[in-house]
Amino acid sequence: MLVLGVFASVGGLAGAVRGVATGASVFQVLAALGIGVLGLTLAIAYVVDFGER
């Protein structure tokens, strides 16, 4: 799950940057940022859960 979270986070942020650079619509950029935020949340939750064990 950590790897999935990291990949989603990096992919979402890279997609948002590319969307801004190519002039994509606001909704497309926000969707990419949302994927990045969800990936970051997943990675942080995995690390916190692993620390509690």
Beta strands, then each sheet from edge to edge (+ up, - down):
end
